[in-house]
Amino acid sequence: MTAPTLAGVSPAATTPDITPAPLAAPPLEAYAVPPRAPARGAVVRALTRRMGRFVEARIVLPDGSVIGPSRPDLPVLRVHSWAFFDRVGIDAKIGVGEGFMAGEWSPGPGTDLADLLTPFAARLAELVPAPLARLRRLAEPRHPGHHRGERVHAAANIAHHYDLQPDFFALFLDPTLTYSAARFAPGDPSGVEGLEIAQRRKIDAILDDARVGPGTHVLEIGTGWGQLAIQAAQRGASVETITLSHSQRDVAVQRIAAAGLSDRVAVDVRDYRDITGTYDAVVSVEMIEAVGYEFWGDYFTALARATRPGGVVALQAITMPHERMLASRHAFGWIQKHIFPGGLIPSPEAITQHARAAGLVPASRRSLRDDYASTLRVWRERFVGRREEVLALGFDPVFLRLWEFYLAYSEAGFRSGHLDVLQLGLYRAG
């Protein structure tokens, strides 16, 4: 069999060749608190004392005083510098994470970072009184224009995160290099061995939803490092997979060749908006989060246009409650600033609305919320356990704290129910 070609992709549509330098977090000096902050910090300190009445955690202040219940079983947050409150007063959505990066707070001895963040995530809507929350939303920063999901910016947004050194991701992912929620089952081994089994199971479930088998013509939007394309090709499918990451493309091509499947899989750097062919099945795993609120309609239109009548679309998507999504859709937070520029997590309602408008009919749905929390816990344990190897790649201690916070923050979101992740099957009527 000859290698499939990307005949369904417009040859005139090209993506700029982006080869960024390895990302390293700014030095600690970049997080200095501006001199105007202390008045706002006083407000944050007052709110922190209020939190002690309903958050299941203990907060130890720099002077040694303690806020919260005296129960010894609760997680402990140690604030090392009063400047942390000033920082949060400037912008709570960014200041909490940057305070951790700057070493202004940490979990207490014996407290796991995700265990500490989970009770705060669970009471997120109550942390700031409603009148102050409304005022804050009026003043909080919006997404920078260069982070929007237009074609000219999309590749740079993806490169910011995914074009880190491939060796970096290999330090904490399992051997499949799958960077999305796994699907665990009772009896799976612990650690990375169980994670690898769970990742393969997750991908098989998506391929089952998409009815992928011998002779199926499959389009994947968001290649990652190639594992889904490999498993689809092993079923006898012909796979065309697109990505905006040059680094991921190169690694995926190597892995597909090593699996002996180059005759069944074509990988290219393309924007989802440039697809013009049609396929029996279209699959996309945790890619919608990078599209941007204004472009979800374009994304689902592209999915529907690429799917033959009677064909199937299988998605995996991180979601948040609809009201929370509406309240935060324009806000610029820590995740957007440091991890995923231009990203926004959709709600299930938004997905259904845009899918139906594009002519896609929802057919199946399953949640992997608890599985994602478990996935993130394994990733973080491996990441923290290999910190010296991360430093040896040229990253600095602030970058280590950035990623530790990101992984724990995400785990807390799923454990608290603030976030979910869904595997969705949709079909194209007609």
Number of C-alpha atoms within 10 A of each C-alpha: 7 8 14 16 16 21 12 15 20 15 11 7 11 13 16 14 12 16 13 13 11 14 16 15 17 12 13 14 8 10 14 12 18 11 8 11 16 19 13 16 20 15 14 21 18 11 14 18 13 16 21 16 12 14 22 20 26 23 23 19 17 14 10 11 8 17 19 20 16 10 10 9 11 17 23 26 23 18 23 17 15 17 18 24 27 26 25 23 22 21 18 19 17 18 21 20 22 26 25 19 25 20 15 20 22 18 20 17 10 8 15 15 21 26 19 23 24 26 20 20 23 19 16 14 13 14 17 18 11 11 8 10 13 12 10 15 14 11 10 16 14 14 18 14 10 14 19 21 22 15 15 13 16 21 22 24 25 22 22 19 16 20 22 18 17 15 11 16 18 14 19 22 22 21 14 18 20 21 19 20 27 26 25 23 12 5 7 13 14 9 16 18 12 19 26 22 18 21 25 18 16 21 22 18 15 23 23 14 22 24 17 25 17 13 13 19 21 30 30 24 24 25 26 27 26 25 21 27 30 23 19 26 28 16 16 16 20 26 31 27 26 23 23 28 28 22 21 24 22 16 16 24 19 15 18 23 15 10 13 14 21 21 16 24 27 21 24 20 22 25 20 21 15 16 22 14 15 20 22 21 27 29 26 20 24 21 20 25 18 20 24 23 21 13 15 20 19 15 20 23 19 17 29 27 19 24 23 19 17 13 21 29 33 28 23 25 26 27 25 22 17 13 11 13 17 15 11 14 18 18 19 21 22 19 18 18 15 18 18 20 28 28 25 25 23 24 21 18 14 19 19 17 14 17 23 17 14 19 19 27 17 18 13 13 14 11 16 21 25 19 20 25 24 21 26 26 19 20 23 22 16 17 23 17 13 13 15 13 15 21 14 9 12 11 18 17 17 19 19 20 19 19 18 20 21 20 22 23 22 21 26 26 24 26 24 20 15 20 21 24 22 20 20 22 22 25 24 24 14 8
